[in-house]
Each structure stands twice: as structure tokens, then as C-alpha cells.
Amino acid sequence: MSAERKRPAHPRMTPEEKARLNLELLPERDNVQVYKDTFDLLVFVYRTSAGMNREYRYTLAEEMKRALQSLLAAIYEAKKTTPRGALLMEALHWTYEAKVLYRTMDELHLLRDWQCVTYIHQLATISKQLTAWYRYETRKANGNNTKDAPTDGS
């Protein structure tokens, strides 16, 4: 005779409460555009990799997820650390690795055309933002501070 266990009632929350809690998890000061774009790409990879062949889902797709997670960690650390140059170089390394993994998936015809467009656009955007941020930090470190910082922190 098995006794049924009652599951605890999950609290209901409004969309506003959920947005507030999400903001607490990732405070506004850490909410730079390049971080948002990378996070969006990571979520996109999770959603689209479910339809891949099992062999590639657990190899290429998992490597892509790890590369993007490492990229997110490098961006987060760069935002809160000074000097940032080394961490931004690491972030650019992870961006390059993600580009190589994307290209491999594309060559193996694992992605649909609309998925390729998303990957290309997001990776190009992330790369441009990180490169601009790295150049700004390099100029600042060298004392050549002629241009203003990017307003979005990237």
C-alpha cells in the first residue's frame, strides 16, 4: 500500500514578479548588451539542438553550449574586474571557438537556413561588441583615451 505524497503547492507569480526576480538574479549593472546577446544565442542553441541527430546533439551541440557558457562567464568577469584586457581576450577566444563549431554544424548540414541566419547574425554581433570593448580597454590602458566608452558597457 503506497501512500500518495502531496506535492507542495508552487507559488504563483505574475509576469512583473518574475521580471523582478530575474533582475535580482542578473542585476542591471551586469546587464550589458553583449551579455544579453550571448545569453540569447545560448538559449537558441538549447532550443534548436533538441532536433539534431543524437550523435551531434551530444557532441557538437554540447561543445557549443559549453563554449557559450564560458563566453558568458568571461564577459561577467570582465564586467566586474579591472583591468579587463585579458578577460576580453578570453571572451574573444570563446567567440572564435563558437564560430568554428557553428561552421562545423553548417558543413555537416545540421542546421536549417533560418537557424544559420540566427547563428551568423548573433555571432557577428557578439564578436563586434567584444572587439570594440577590447579596443576601448586597450586604448584606456595605454593612456590614449580619446574616444568615449561604449554606452552599453560592451
Buried (B, 14 or more C-beta within 10 A) or exposed (E): EEEEEEEEEEEEEEEEEEEEEEEEEEEEEEBBBBBBBBBBBBEBBEEBBEEBEEEBBEBBBBBBBBBBBBBBBBBBBBBEEEEBBEBBBBBBBBBEBBBEBBEBBBEEEBBEEEBBEBBBEBBEBBBBBBBBBBEBBBEBEEEEEEEEEBEEBB
